Amino acid sequence: MRHINYNHLFYFWNVADAGSIASASKRLYLTPQTISTQIKLLEEATGTPLFQKSGRRLVLTEQGTVVKGFADEIFSLGSELSQFMRGNETHTANDLSVGIVETLPKIAVEQLLQPAFDASVRLVCSEGDLATLITALKKHEIDLILSDQSIPIDESSKIYIHALGQSKLALFAPPLLWEQYHEKFPNGLTDAPILFATENSPLRRAGEDWFMHHGITPRIVAECSDSGLVKAMAAAGHGLFIAPLNIQNEIEKATGCKLVGELDDFRERYYAITLDKKIKHPLVGEIADSARASLALD
């Protein structure tokens, strides 16, 4: 393969993002012929077609998808370098940008991030679904993802999953519902009002499996992607909810809810997701070490 011209790569990257040469030409203020020529030169350098036609759009070939992944990283790093050289202070060495999967209990997140507070760095936290956060990670917009779910990873994905530990799961209830159900646990929970996480949550799947295992059909009062909203609704007396047992004390203090019972062998698992196979960022390493010291790993 010949040496890659990064101007050619930049034009390819824009076409891949825009979906057509015409759209990219408007974005770059260049003629379609100019962009088309540059892409042909890049394909000659890589020795393989990077696009194929699908109707009026251009879609990436398998090789084109790989090249696009590298281009994402190259131009993301270029943007960071440009910001640094301009003296952009919105993200410094004293910052740690963390993506938090929205279904993670906020109390557990605060505990996981305690080393960052101890180090007096500025935390920049953003919530979202795992797919959105992985995209941000690949663009170097965040340093770390804290997640309650893992995904299949291969070497070409350029991201890595680090197990932090796990906690038993338990059922909690506001005082009036606790009085009604704690002596009936577990088999007397049929038609009990339940506040559930949304269906994409491991906590939701574990809860459904546990209820099914015991032959229980609860009454679902609400489904929330935000675990904080679930706890707020529970504190207002609207239903029982499932949460990790390792944050029992914090849950009881924050919501006034009480432990109804433990969910047998069901667990909440915690993961750190990074771009490094071996964690290099010292503070991310401290977060991982602290979590593993306080949580069970088996």
TORKOL-4160 file (C-alpha; in steps of 0.2 Angstrom, whole numbers, padded with zeros to 4 digits, m for minus):
298
<pt num="1" X="0000" Y="0000" Z="0000"/>
<pt num="2" X="0007" Y="0017" Z="m0005"/>
<pt num="3" X="0008" Y="0031" Z="0008"/>
<pt num="4" X="m0009" Y="0038" Z="0012"/>
<pt num="5" X="m0012" Y="0057" Z="0008"/>
<pt num="6" X="m0022" Y="0064" Z="0023"/>
<pt num="7" X="m0031" Y="0076" Z="0012"/>
<pt num="8" X="m0038" Y="0061" Z="0002"/>
<pt num="9" X="m0043" Y="0053" Z="0018"/>
<pt num="10" X="m0052" Y="0069" Z="0024"/>
<pt num="11" X="m0062" Y="0069" Z="0008"/>
<pt num="12" X="m0067" Y="0051" Z="0010"/>
<pt num="13" X="m0071" Y="0054" Z="0028"/>
<pt num="14" X="m0083" Y="0068" Z="0024"/>
<pt num="15" X="m0092" Y="0058" Z="0010"/>
<pt num="16" X="m0094" Y="0043" Z="0022"/>
<pt num="17" X="m0102" Y="0054" Z="0035"/>
<pt num="18" X="m0113" Y="0064" Z="0022"/>
<pt num="19" X="m0118" Y="0048" Z="0012"/>
<pt num="20" X="m0115" Y="0056" Z="m0005"/>
<pt num="21" X="m0102" Y="0065" Z="m0015"/>
<pt num="22" X="m0114" Y="0079" Z="m0018"/>
<pt num="23" X="m0118" Y="0082" Z="0000"/>
<pt num="24" X="m0100" Y="0082" Z="0004"/>
<pt num="25" X="m0096" Y="0094" Z="m0010"/>
<pt num="26" X="m0108" Y="0107" Z="m0002"/>
<pt num="27" X="m0101" Y="0104" Z="0015"/>
<pt num="28" X="m0083" Y="0107" Z="0009"/>
<pt num="29" X="m0086" Y="0120" Z="m0004"/>
<pt num="30" X="m0078" Y="0109" Z="m0018"/>
<pt num="31" X="m0084" Y="0102" Z="m0034"/>
<pt num="32" X="m0090" Y="0084" Z="m0034"/>
<pt num="33" X="m0077" Y="0080" Z="m0048"/>
<pt num="34" X="m0063" Y="0086" Z="m0036"/>
<pt num="35" X="m0069" Y="0075" Z="m0022"/>
<pt num="36" X="m0072" Y="0060" Z="m0033"/>
<pt num="37" X="m0055" Y="0061" Z="m0040"/>
<pt num="38" X="m0047" Y="0062" Z="m0022"/>
<pt num="39" X="m0057" Y="0047" Z="m0017"/>
<pt num="40" X="m0051" Y="0037" Z="m0032"/>
<pt num="41" X="m0033" Y="0041" Z="m0027"/>
<pt num="42" X="m0036" Y="0035" Z="m0010"/>
<pt num="43" X="m0044" Y="0019" Z="m0016"/>
<pt num="44" X="m0028" Y="0017" Z="m0027"/>
<pt num="45" X="m0017" Y="0019" Z="m0012"/>
<pt num="46" X="m0027" Y="0007" Z="m0001"/>
<pt num="47" X="m0029" Y="m0005" Z="m0016"/>
<pt num="48" X="m0047" Y="m0008" Z="m0013"/>
<pt num="49" X="m0064" Y="0000" Z="m0016"/>
<pt num="50" X="m0070" Y="0010" Z="m0001"/>
<pt num="51" X="m0088" Y="0013" Z="m0007"/>
<pt num="52" X="m0102" Y="0004" Z="m0017"/>
<pt num="53" X="m0118" Y="0012" Z="m0023"/>
<pt num="54" X="m0135" Y="0009" Z="m0015"/>
<pt num="55" X="m0148" Y="0018" Z="m0024"/>
<pt num="56" X="m0143" Y="0037" Z="m0024"/>
<pt num="57" X="m0132" Y="0034" Z="m0009"/>
<pt num="58" X="m0114" Y="0028" Z="m0007"/>
<pt num="59" X="m0112" Y="0015" Z="0007"/>
<pt num="60" X="m0095" Y="0009" Z="0014"/>
<pt num="61" X="m0088" Y="m0008" Z="0009"/>
<pt num="62" X="m0081" Y="m0019" Z="0022"/>
<pt num="63" X="m0064" Y="m0012" Z="0020"/>
<pt num="64" X="m0071" Y="0006" Z="0019"/>
<pt num="65" X="m0079" Y="0003" Z="0036"/>
<pt num="66" X="m0062" Y="m0001" Z="0043"/>
<pt num="67" X="m0054" Y="0014" Z="0035"/>
<pt num="68" X="m0068" Y="0025" Z="0042"/>
<pt num="69" X="m0065" Y="0019" Z="0059"/>
<pt num="70" X="m0047" Y="0024" Z="0058"/>
<pt num="71" X="m0052" Y="0041" Z="0050"/>
<pt num="72" X="m0064" Y="0044" Z="0065"/>
<pt num="73" X="m0049" Y="0042" Z="0077"/>
<pt num="74" X="m0037" Y="0052" Z="0066"/>
<pt num="75" X="m0048" Y="0067" Z="0064"/>
<pt num="76" X="m0054" Y="0067" Z="0082"/>
<pt num="77" X="m0037" Y="0068" Z="0088"/>
<pt num="78" X="m0033" Y="0082" Z="0076"/>
<pt num="79" X="m0048" Y="0092" Z="0083"/>
<pt num="80" X="m0041" Y="0089" Z="0100"/>
<pt num="81" X="m0024" Y="0095" Z="0095"/>
<pt num="82" X="m0031" Y="0110" Z="0087"/>
<pt num="83" X="m0041" Y="0115" Z="0102"/>
<pt num="84" X="m0025" Y="0113" Z="0113"/>
<pt num="85" X="m0014" Y="0124" Z="0102"/>
<pt num="86" X="m0028" Y="0137" Z="0102"/>
<pt num="87" X="m0027" Y="0137" Z="0121"/>
<pt num="88" X="m0044" Y="0129" Z="0124"/>
<pt num="89" X="m0046" Y="0126" Z="0142"/>
<pt num="90" X="m0063" Y="0117" Z="0142"/>
<pt num="91" X="m0054" Y="0100" Z="0144"/>
<pt num="92" X="m0037" Y="0100" Z="0154"/>
<pt num="93" X="m0026" Y="0087" Z="0162"/>
<pt num="94" X="m0036" Y="0090" Z="0178"/>
<pt num="95" X="m0052" Y="0085" Z="0170"/>
<pt num="96" X="m0060" Y="0068" Z="0169"/>
<pt num="97" X="m0074" Y="0065" Z="0157"/>
<pt num="98" X="m0085" Y="0051" Z="0161"/>
<pt num="99" X="m0100" Y="0043" Z="0152"/>
<pt num="100" X="m0113" Y="0035" Z="0163"/>
<pt num="101" X="m0125" Y="0022" Z="0156"/>
<pt num="102" X="m0142" Y="0030" Z="0161"/>
<pt num="103" X="m0148" Y="0014" Z="0170"/>
<pt num="104" X="m0134" Y="0014" Z="0183"/>
<pt num="105" X="m0139" Y="0018" Z="0200"/>
<pt num="106" X="m0133" Y="0036" Z="0204"/>
<pt num="107" X="m0128" Y="0032" Z="0221"/>
<pt num="108" X="m0117" Y="0018" Z="0215"/>
<pt num="109" X="m0110" Y="0030" Z="0202"/>
<pt num="110" X="m0105" Y="0042" Z="0216"/>
<pt num="111" X="m0096" Y="0028" Z="0225"/>
<pt num="112" X="m0087" Y="0022" Z="0210"/>
<pt num="113" X="m0081" Y="0040" Z="0206"/>
<pt num="114" X="m0075" Y="0043" Z="0224"/>
<pt num="115" X="m0056" Y="0042" Z="0219"/>
<pt num="116" X="m0059" Y="0057" Z="0207"/>
<pt num="117" X="m0067" Y="0067" Z="0221"/>
<pt num="118" X="m0052" Y="0063" Z="0232"/>
<pt num="119" X="m0040" Y="0068" Z="0219"/>
<pt num="120" X="m0049" Y="0085" Z="0217"/>
<pt num="121" X="m0050" Y="0084" Z="0198"/>
<pt num="122" X="m0065" Y="0092" Z="0189"/>
<pt num="123" X="m0077" Y="0078" Z="0184"/>
<pt num="124" X="m0087" Y="0081" Z="0168"/>
<pt num="125" X="m0101" Y="0068" Z="0168"/>
<pt num="126" X="m0113" Y="0064" Z="0154"/>
<pt num="127" X="m0127" Y="0051" Z="0154"/>
<pt num="128" X="m0134" Y="0041" Z="0139"/>
<pt num="129" X="m0137" Y="0024" Z="0132"/>
<pt num="130" X="m0122" Y="0013" Z="0129"/>
<pt num="131" X="m0121" Y="0014" Z="0110"/>
<pt num="132" X="m0121" Y="0033" Z="0111"/>
<pt num="133" X="m0108" Y="0034" Z="0124"/>
<pt num="134" X="m0097" Y="0021" Z="0115"/>
<pt num="135" X="m0097" Y="0033" Z="0100"/>
<pt num="136" X="m0092" Y="0047" Z="0111"/>
<pt num="137" X="m0078" Y="0037" Z="0118"/>
<pt num="138" X="m0071" Y="0033" Z="0100"/>
<pt num="139" X="m0071" Y="0051" Z="0096"/>
<pt num="140" X="m0061" Y="0055" Z="0112"/>
<pt num="141" X="m0075" Y="0065" Z="0119"/>
<pt num="142" X="m0075" Y="0055" Z="0135"/>
<pt num="143" X="m0061" Y="0046" Z="0144"/>
<pt num="144" X="m0071" Y="0032" Z="0152"/>
<pt num="145" X="m0088" Y="0024" Z="0152"/>
<pt num="146" X="m0096" Y="0017" Z="0168"/>
<pt num="147" X="m0109" Y="0003" Z="0163"/>
<pt num="148" X="m0120" Y="m0010" Z="0170"/>
<pt num="149" X="m0119" Y="m0020" Z="0154"/>
<pt num="150" X="m0105" Y="m0028" Z="0143"/>
<pt num="151" X="m0105" Y="m0030" Z="0125"/>
<pt num="152" X="m0096" Y="m0042" Z="0113"/>
<pt num="153" X="m0079" Y="m0034" Z="0109"/>
<pt num="154" X="m0066" Y="m0039" Z="0096"/>
<pt num="155" X="m0049" Y="m0032" Z="0093"/>
<pt num="156" X="m0055" Y="m0022" Z="0078"/>
<pt num="157" X="m0068" Y="m0012" Z="0089"/>
<pt num="158" X="m0054" Y="m0003" Z="0098"/>
<pt num="159" X="m0063" Y="m0003" Z="0114"/>
<pt num="160" X="m0061" Y="m0014" Z="0129"/>
<pt num="161" X="m0072" Y="m0020" Z="0144"/>
<pt num="162" X="m0064" Y="m0020" Z="0162"/>
<pt num="163" X="m0075" Y="m0029" Z="0175"/>
<pt num="164" X="m0076" Y="m0019" Z="0191"/>
<pt num="165" X="m0086" Y="m0031" Z="0202"/>
<pt num="166" X="m0104" Y="m0035" Z="0206"/>
<pt num="167" X="m0117" Y="m0034" Z="0220"/>
<pt num="168" X="m0132" Y="m0044" Z="0225"/>
<pt num="169" X="m0149" Y="m0037" Z="0221"/>
<pt num="170" X="m0163" Y="m0033" Z="0233"/>
<pt num="171" X="m0181" Y="m0027" Z="0233"/>
<pt num="172" X="m0184" Y="m0011" Z="0242"/>
<pt num="173" X="m0201" Y="m0002" Z="0247"/>
<pt num="174" X="m0207" Y="0014" Z="0255"/>
<pt num="175" X="m0213" Y="0012" Z="0273"/>
<pt num="176" X="m0232" Y="0009" Z="0269"/>
<pt num="177" X="m0228" Y="m0004" Z="0256"/>
<pt num="178" X="m0215" Y="m0012" Z="0266"/>
<pt num="179" X="m0227" Y="m0015" Z="0280"/>
<pt num="180" X="m0239" Y="m0023" Z="0267"/>
<pt num="181" X="m0226" Y="m0034" Z="0259"/>
<pt num="182" X="m0211" Y="m0038" Z="0269"/>
<pt num="183" X="m0218" Y="m0053" Z="0278"/>
<pt num="184" X="m0225" Y="m0059" Z="0262"/>
<pt num="185" X="m0208" Y="m0059" Z="0253"/>
<pt num="186" X="m0205" Y="m0068" Z="0241"/>
<pt num="187" X="m0221" Y="m0078" Z="0236"/>
<pt num="188" X="m0234" Y="m0065" Z="0241"/>
<pt num="189" X="m0229" Y="m0051" Z="0229"/>
<pt num="190" X="m0242" Y="m0055" Z="0215"/>
<pt num="191" X="m0250" Y="m0039" Z="0210"/>
<pt num="192" X="m0237" Y="m0029" Z="0221"/>
<pt num="193" X="m0234" Y="m0011" Z="0213"/>
<pt num="194" X="m0217" Y="m0012" Z="0205"/>
<pt num="195" X="m0206" Y="0003" Z="0198"/>
<pt num="196" X="m0195" Y="m0005" Z="0184"/>
<pt num="197" X="m0181" Y="0001" Z="0174"/>
<pt num="198" X="m0184" Y="0001" Z="0155"/>
<pt num="199" X="m0182" Y="m0015" Z="0145"/>
<pt num="200" X="m0164" Y="m0012" Z="0139"/>
<pt num="201" X="m0158" Y="m0013" Z="0157"/>
<pt num="202" X="m0149" Y="m0028" Z="0165"/>
<pt num="203" X="m0158" Y="m0023" Z="0181"/>
<pt num="204" X="m0175" Y="m0025" Z="0173"/>
<pt num="205" X="m0170" Y="m0042" Z="0165"/>
<pt num="206" X="m0164" Y="m0048" Z="0182"/>
<pt num="207" X="m0180" Y="m0043" Z="0190"/>
<pt num="208" X="m0191" Y="m0051" Z="0177"/>
<pt num="209" X="m0181" Y="m0067" Z="0178"/>
<pt num="210" X="m0183" Y="m0067" Z="0197"/>
<pt num="211" X="m0201" Y="m0064" Z="0197"/>
<pt num="212" X="m0204" Y="m0078" Z="0184"/>
<pt num="213" X="m0193" Y="m0090" Z="0194"/>
<pt num="214" X="m0205" Y="m0087" Z="0209"/>
<pt num="215" X="m0220" Y="m0088" Z="0198"/>
<pt num="216" X="m0225" Y="m0070" Z="0203"/>
<pt num="217" X="m0234" Y="m0057" Z="0192"/>
<pt num="218" X="m0231" Y="m0040" Z="0199"/>
<pt num="219" X="m0241" Y="m0024" Z="0193"/>
<pt num="220" X="m0229" Y="m0013" Z="0184"/>
<pt num="221" X="m0233" Y="0005" Z="0189"/>
<pt num="222" X="m0219" Y="0014" Z="0179"/>
<pt num="223" X="m0204" Y="0011" Z="0168"/>
<pt num="224" X="m0190" Y="0023" Z="0169"/>
<pt num="225" X="m0173" Y="0024" Z="0160"/>
<pt num="226" X="m0167" Y="0035" Z="0174"/>
<pt num="227" X="m0163" Y="0025" Z="0190"/>
<pt num="228" X="m0164" Y="0042" Z="0200"/>
<pt num="229" X="m0182" Y="0044" Z="0195"/>
<pt num="230" X="m0187" Y="0026" Z="0200"/>
<pt num="231" X="m0180" Y="0030" Z="0218"/>
<pt num="232" X="m0189" Y="0047" Z="0218"/>
<pt num="233" X="m0206" Y="0038" Z="0214"/>
<pt num="234" X="m0202" Y="0025" Z="0227"/>
<pt num="235" X="m0199" Y="0039" Z="0240"/>
<pt num="236" X="m0216" Y="0046" Z="0236"/>
<pt num="237" X="m0224" Y="0029" Z="0240"/>
<pt num="238" X="m0228" Y="0024" Z="0222"/>
<pt num="239" X="m0220" Y="0006" Z="0222"/>
<pt num="240" X="m0207" Y="m0006" Z="0226"/>
<pt num="241" X="m0190" Y="m0006" Z="0216"/>
<pt num="242" X="m0175" Y="m0017" Z="0213"/>
<pt num="243" X="m0158" Y="m0010" Z="0217"/>
<pt num="244" X="m0140" Y="m0017" Z="0221"/>
<pt num="245" X="m0138" Y="m0022" Z="0239"/>
<pt num="246" X="m0121" Y="m0014" Z="0241"/>
<pt num="247" X="m0130" Y="0003" Z="0242"/>
<pt num="248" X="m0143" Y="m0002" Z="0254"/>
<pt num="249" X="m0138" Y="0011" Z="0267"/>
<pt num="250" X="m0137" Y="0025" Z="0255"/>
<pt num="251" X="m0154" Y="0020" Z="0248"/>
<pt num="252" X="m0163" Y="0020" Z="0265"/>
<pt num="253" X="m0155" Y="0037" Z="0270"/>
<pt num="254" X="m0160" Y="0045" Z="0253"/>
<pt num="255" X="m0177" Y="0038" Z="0250"/>
<pt num="256" X="m0184" Y="0032" Z="0267"/>
<pt num="257" X="m0187" Y="0015" Z="0259"/>
<pt num="258" X="m0183" Y="m0001" Z="0267"/>
<pt num="259" X="m0176" Y="m0018" Z="0262"/>
<pt num="260" X="m0189" Y="m0031" Z="0258"/>
<pt num="261" X="m0178" Y="m0045" Z="0254"/>
<pt num="262" X="m0163" Y="m0051" Z="0243"/>
<pt num="263" X="m0165" Y="m0058" Z="0226"/>
<pt num="264" X="m0157" Y="m0075" Z="0228"/>
<pt num="265" X="m0142" Y="m0077" Z="0216"/>
<pt num="266" X="m0146" Y="m0062" Z="0205"/>
<pt num="267" X="m0132" Y="m0049" Z="0203"/>
<pt num="268" X="m0129" Y="m0031" Z="0196"/>
<pt num="269" X="m0112" Y="m0030" Z="0187"/>
<pt num="270" X="m0101" Y="m0015" Z="0185"/>
<pt num="271" X="m0089" Y="m0012" Z="0170"/>
<pt num="272" X="m0077" Y="0001" Z="0165"/>
<pt num="273" X="m0076" Y="0004" Z="0146"/>
<pt num="274" X="m0060" Y="0012" Z="0139"/>
<pt num="275" X="m0050" Y="0013" Z="0123"/>
<pt num="276" X="m0035" Y="0005" Z="0131"/>
<pt num="277" X="m0033" Y="m0014" Z="0134"/>
<pt num="278" X="m0023" Y="m0010" Z="0149"/>
<pt num="279" X="m0029" Y="0005" Z="0158"/>
<pt num="280" X="m0016" Y="0019" Z="0156"/>
<pt num="281" X="m0025" Y="0035" Z="0163"/>
<pt num="282" X="m0019" Y="0035" Z="0182"/>
<pt num="283" X="m0036" Y="0041" Z="0189"/>
<pt num="284" X="m0046" Y="0028" Z="0178"/>
<pt num="285" X="m0034" Y="0015" Z="0186"/>
<pt num="286" X="m0038" Y="0021" Z="0203"/>
<pt num="287" X="m0057" Y="0021" Z="0200"/>
<pt num="288" X="m0055" Y="0003" Z="0194"/>
<pt num="289" X="m0044" Y="m0003" Z="0208"/>
<pt num="290" X="m0056" Y="0005" Z="0221"/>
<pt num="291" X="m0071" Y="m0003" Z="0214"/>
<pt num="292" X="m0063" Y="m0020" Z="0214"/>
<pt num="293" X="m0058" Y="m0018" Z="0232"/>
<pt num="294" X="m0075" Y="m0014" Z="0237"/>
<pt num="295" X="m0085" Y="m0026" Z="0226"/>
<pt num="296" X="m0086" Y="m0044" Z="0224"/>
<pt num="297" X="m0078" Y="m0051" Z="0208"/>
<pt num="298" X="m0086" Y="m0068" Z="0208"/>
